[in-house]
Amino acid sequence: MRPLMRRRASGQAVVLFALLLPVLLGMLALAIDLGFAMAQLRGLQNAADAGAMAGAKIMSASVTQSQGTVVYAHLTNQSVQVKVDALVAPNRLVTLPTFAHATTVQFRDCGGASLGYTASSDAALVATLGGTRLASPTTIVPNSTCSVKVRSQVSFPSFFAGILGYPTQTVAAQAAARIAPTTAPTQITGVWPMTHWTADTVAPCPDEAGTICTFWDSNSPPGGNFKETINMSRYSDLLGAPQVQHWADYDRRWPGNTGQIPDLEQWIRFGWRGTIFVDETDSRCQTGPSASLACPNSKFEVYNGGNGNNLASMMRGYINDPANLEGTDPVKGNYATVTVYFWRYGEQDIIPRTNVGTLWSGPSSPNSIQRIILQKVRRYRFYISTVNSSSVRGYFVSFYNGAGTPQNGPPSTVANTVVMTE
């Protein structure tokens, strides 16, 4: 009896295994396909997060007006798409020829309402989301944009779930980043040796959308030959402090002089790496000649000779350098954005023995200026077409201050940072 019972039990086990096999295979398929999908989701989330941050960062550095309406006068939607794609693609976990990836980039106002998708966003995915794309890649980022939302999606063949009726799987992740106003930094490096006189009424440079600033031309105030350039190897306090010489001083001359070559060319080509202090909120730097003597901002010697041809050549080389090139406008050509400084008061007749001179408040005798007091810092975008030997002009934009404390409100014309919101 016992051998017969064992044979019956063995037969029952085979039958039971046969009945459970599809369930076990289904569980195995679910485990493998679900596990792979979850891994893909992690990669897509990293891609969406990185893309949203990259897109918001370039936008935060391109605001041209924030009084009532946020404007991006010099930033195409394709430029944002390119920055997003550059971070999305390398953050995907696995990609194979059989995988179908799709990305959308959405602009949103300060209330979260959609202002449209980039022209290069995946058309099918945009339609599924119920949105519309902008008319052209060259269309400027929509006015009033306060945040950008990135959706990253992938469809791929199932490994085993196909036998259960699921031949493909689709996984998607999304992230959004807000452009948050912040204060301008007070210490900055990596700048061009350029500045502008704030009392210039002939060619002023207000912080307005679309405004182009003339940094020099043949008759640029103050004085035709004053080319608004700084000797960045020489800076000190205005009165009585020891003269400081920065290591990147190529011509080794002091005080202000016309022997600027090769200093200016080198600083523009490689970027000056000293540290400049500018606190534009300090009233001592804003309220008149007497207060300016106590202004703690950096003071620099200036070059007052003609240097347009040499400088223009180096500027164009800097803009075209792949390390600095930010994009290409279909009308104005290649462009790069740099930091420049504004000043109101200067110093003349410096006595080398005491390093003290008399205050210059203009506009007479501009070519006697030897040292200027920096007043505020701004960012300008320079295009190949606006830089030549007789005139150098740039467009005002805000700049990205990643170390700044985010504040509430719409993006700022001066400085912004980026905050993840989704």
WOMOVEN-V150026 format. One record per backbone hydrogen bond with DSSP energy under -1.0 kcal/mol. CO is the residue of the C=O (numbers start at 1). NH is the residue of the N-H. If there is no record, write none. Layout:
# WOMOVEN-V150026
CO_NH / CO_NH
This chain:
# WOMOVEN-V150026
1_5 / 2_6 / 3_7 / 4_8 / 5_9 / 6_10 / 7_11 / 8_12 / 9_13 / 10_14 / 11_15 / 12_16 / 13_17 / 14_18 / 15_19 / 16_20 / 17_21 / 20_24 / 21_25 / 22_26 / 23_27 / 24_28 / 25_29 / 26_30 / 27_31 / 28_32 / 29_33 / 30_34 / 31_35 / 32_36 / 33_37 / 34_38 / 35_39 / 36_40 / 37_41 / 38_42 / 39_43 / 40_44 / 41_45 / 42_46 / 43_47 / 44_48 / 45_49 / 46_50 / 47_51 / 48_52 / 49_53 / 50_54 / 51_55 / 52_56 / 53_57 / 54_58 / 55_59 / 56_60 / 57_61 / 59_62 / 63_398 / 65_71 / 66_68 / 70_144 / 71_64 / 72_75 / 75_141 / 76_80 / 77_81 / 78_82 / 79_83 / 80_84 / 81_85 / 82_86 / 84_87 / 84_88 / 85_89 / 89_92 / 96_99 / 100_155 / 102_153 / 103_122 / 104_151 / 105_118 / 106_149 / 107_115 / 108_146 / 108_147 / 109_112 / 113_109 / 116_107 / 117_134 / 118_121 / 122_126 / 123_127 / 124_128 / 125_129 / 126_131 / 127_130 / 132_117 / 136_139 / 137_78 / 139_77 / 142_145 / 146_179 / 147_108 / 148_177 / 149_106 / 150_175 / 151_104 / 152_173 / 153_102 / 154_171 / 155_100 / 156_169 / 160_163 / 161_164 / 161_166 / 162_165 / 167_158 / 169_156 / 171_154 / 173_152 / 175_150 / 176_421 / 176_422 / 177_148 / 178_419 / 180_417 / 181_407 / 186_278 / 188_276 / 191_272 / 192_194 / 193_230 / 194_341 / 196_343 / 197_200 / 206_208 / 208_211 / 211_396 / 213_394 / 216_392 / 217_220 / 228_195 / 229_303 / 230_232 / 231_234 / 233_246 / 234_301 / 244_235 / 247_249 / 258_260 / 260_264 / 262_266 / 263_267 / 264_268 / 265_269 / 266_270 / 267_271 / 272_190 / 272_191 / 276_188 / 277_298 / 279_282 / 282_285 / 283_286 / 283_287 / 288_292 / 291_294 / 292_295 / 298_374 / 299_236 / 300_372 / 301_231 / 307_311 / 308_312 / 309_313 / 310_314 / 311_315 / 312_316 / 313_317 / 314_318 / 315_319 / 316_320 / 321_324 / 321_325 / 327_335 / 329_333 / 332_385 / 333_329 / 334_384 / 335_326 / 335_327 / 336_382 / 338_380 / 339_192 / 340_378 / 341_196 / 342_375 / 342_376 / 343_198 / 345_373 / 346_360 / 347_370 / 347_371 / 348_358 / 351_355 / 356_351 / 358_348 / 360_346 / 365_368 / 366_369 / 370_302 / 371_347 / 372_300 / 376_342 / 378_340 / 379_397 / 380_338 / 381_395 / 382_336 / 383_386 / 384_387 / 386_393 / 391_388 / 392_215 / 392_216 / 394_213 / 395_381 / 399_416 / 401_404 / 414_399 / 415_182 / 416_401 / 417_180 / 419_178
